[in-house]
Structure formats: structure tokens, C-alpha cells
Amino acid sequence: MRPAPLSFVAACVLLAGCTNQMVALEAGTLMTTDKTVADHVISWASGKDCSTVRWELGRTYCKEDEPRPVANVYCYRTLGDVTCYDRPDPYGNREQKMGVFEHNLPR
């Protein structure tokens, strides 16, 4: 059996050193930002905030792709307070819903 050339052995040692540095860089990045190096590249390229950690927790890969549920809350001004319900004015008080200003529109 022929011994390996010295250049091959040197290349393997150098690559092993680079691999250790890459693992340390990856671990440090993951611990400080909750993103891998690849996540940073993908976030930069897409303009979104993407993370493998989010995906492993069962959420979407990118924050911007996560659906935003619409809250079914109906709030009305009452005497000195605001009262909110899960359905429109259940007591039929004919109060104006907060945040809706259609009564100010010209007819």
C-alpha cells in the first residue's frame, strides 16, 4: 500500500481545522440569534425573518408567512369605560362600534 502524499494529509488537516471553525461559528450564531448561518443568508436574500428554530417549534419558517388571525372583538363606549363582546352589541343598545367611523361619511 502506498502512503498518502504529504499534500493530501496537509489538506485534510487544514479542512478539519476549517470544519471546527465553521461548527463553532454555526453554534455561536445559533445561540445568539436563534438562526443558523444559512438562515441569515436566506433572510437576507428573501427580505424576511426566517429561522430553522421557528420551523422546528412547529411554526412557519419565516415570520412574515405566519397567518394573522382576525380578532372577533366588538368594543363599544359605555359611561366612562369601554366594553367588549365576542359578538356585535348583544344587548341591542345601538352603540357605535369603536374604530368604525362610517357615520361620519357623506351620504
Stockholm file with secondary structure:
# STOCKHOLM 1.0

chainA/1-107         MRPAPLSFVAACVLLAGCTNQMVALEAGTLMTTDKTVADHVISWASGKDCSTVRWELGRTYCKEDEPRPVANVYCYRTLGDVTCYDRPDPYGNREQKMGVFEHNLPR
#=GR chainA/1-107 SS CCCCCHHHHHHHHHHHHHHHHHHHHHHHHHHHHSCCHHHHHHHHHHTSCBCHHHHHTTSCSBGGGSCCCCCCCEEEEETTEEEEESSSCTTCCCCCBTTCCGGGSCC
#=GC SS_cons         CCCCCHHHHHHHHHHHHHHHHHHHHHHHHHHHHSCCHHHHHHHHHHTSCBCHHHHHTTSCSBGGGSCCCCCCCEEEEETTEEEEESSSCTTCCCCCBTTCCGGGSCC
//
